[in-house]
Amino acid sequence: MALTQIDHMDDEMAECTDNCFEAVQACEWCADECLDHGEEMARCIRLCRDVADITALHARFMARNSGYHADLAETCADACEECADECEQFDHEHCQVCADVLRECAESCRNMASA
């Protein structure tokens, strides 16, 4: 079933949900890869793990039309931006990909929060 078939989910919410699930994947990949790069990656790993959890929760809240999804959208966007800032400091491919995905996710979450 396509997300657009869920009666409460408009195109903007469906896009945000997709972006959140993509952020989960990027953050889990980045955190796992960062484990091989030593202690200097500890903050990146922690932020990626936090963002993976927050974005997954936000996507679940949108899917069930929770009354809290709009409030969580702002927190999700803030967390994505903080993690993207951290990832951008490193030249590793996984960090750069993660940062790009998180910027897109943050933008769609902000759009959800302001809608």
C-alpha positions as CSV (number, residue, x, y, z in Angstrom):
1,M,0.0,0.0,0.0
2,A,1.4,3.4,-0.9
3,L,1.6,6.0,1.8
4,T,-0.6,8.3,-0.3
5,Q,-3.4,5.8,0.3
6,I,-3.4,6.5,4.0
7,D,-6.3,9.0,4.3
8,H,-4.6,11.4,6.7
9,M,-1.3,11.5,4.9
10,D,-0.9,14.3,2.4
11,D,2.1,14.5,0.0
12,E,4.1,16.7,2.4
13,M,3.7,14.2,5.2
14,A,4.4,11.2,3.0
15,E,7.7,12.9,1.8
16,C,8.6,13.7,5.4
17,T,8.0,10.1,6.4
18,D,10.2,8.9,3.5
19,N,12.9,11.3,4.5
20,C,12.8,10.2,8.1
21,F,13.2,6.5,7.2
22,E,16.1,7.4,4.9
23,A,17.6,9.3,7.8
24,V,17.3,6.2,10.0
25,Q,19.3,4.2,7.4
26,A,21.9,6.9,6.8
27,C,22.5,7.4,10.5
28,E,22.7,3.7,11.3
29,W,25.2,3.2,8.5
30,C,27.3,6.3,9.5
31,A,27.4,5.3,13.2
32,D,28.5,1.8,12.3
33,E,31.2,3.0,10.0
34,C,32.4,5.6,12.5
35,L,33.2,2.8,14.9
36,D,36.2,2.0,12.8
37,H,37.6,5.5,13.0
38,G,38.5,5.8,16.7
39,E,37.5,8.0,19.6
40,E,37.3,11.3,17.6
41,M,34.1,9.9,16.1
42,A,32.3,9.3,19.5
43,R,30.1,12.4,19.2
44,C,29.1,11.6,15.6
45,I,28.2,8.1,16.7
46,R,26.1,9.3,19.6
47,L,24.3,11.9,17.5
48,C,23.6,9.5,14.7
49,R,22.1,6.9,17.0
50,D,19.9,9.6,18.6
51,V,18.8,10.9,15.3
52,A,18.0,7.4,14.0
53,D,15.7,6.9,17.0
54,I,14.1,10.3,16.8
55,T,13.4,10.1,13.0
56,A,12.0,6.6,13.3
57,L,9.7,7.7,16.1
58,H,8.6,10.8,14.1
59,A,7.8,8.6,11.1
60,R,5.7,6.2,13.2
61,F,3.9,9.2,14.8
62,M,3.0,10.5,11.3
63,A,1.8,7.1,10.1
64,R,-0.6,6.8,13.0
65,N,-1.6,10.5,12.9
66,S,-0.5,11.1,16.4
67,G,-1.4,14.5,17.9
68,Y,2.3,14.8,18.8
69,H,3.8,14.5,15.4
70,A,3.9,18.2,14.7
71,D,5.6,18.9,18.0
72,L,8.1,16.1,17.4
73,A,8.8,17.5,13.9
74,E,10.6,20.5,15.3
75,T,12.7,18.4,17.6
76,C,13.5,16.0,14.8
77,A,14.6,18.9,12.6
78,D,16.9,20.3,15.3
79,A,18.5,16.9,15.9
80,C,19.0,16.3,12.2
81,E,20.7,19.7,11.8
82,E,23.0,19.2,14.8
83,C,24.0,15.7,13.6
84,A,24.5,17.0,10.0
85,D,26.8,19.8,11.4
86,E,28.8,17.1,13.2
87,C,29.0,14.8,10.2
88,E,30.1,17.6,7.8
89,Q,33.3,18.0,9.9
90,F,34.6,14.7,8.6
91,D,35.7,13.7,5.1
92,H,34.4,10.1,5.3
93,E,31.9,9.3,2.6
94,H,29.4,7.9,5.1
95,C,29.5,11.2,7.1
96,Q,29.0,13.3,4.0
97,V,26.1,11.2,2.7
98,C,24.5,11.2,6.2
99,A,24.8,15.0,6.4
100,D,23.1,15.4,3.0
101,V,20.3,13.1,4.0
102,L,19.8,14.8,7.3
103,R,19.7,18.3,5.8
104,E,16.8,17.1,3.5
105,C,15.1,15.5,6.5
106,A,15.4,18.6,8.6
107,E,13.8,20.7,5.8
108,S,10.9,18.4,5.4
109,C,10.4,18.2,9.2
110,R,10.4,22.0,9.4
111,N,7.8,22.1,6.7
112,M,5.7,19.7,8.7
113,A,6.1,21.7,11.9
114,S,5.0,24.9,10.1
115,A,2.0,23.3,8.3
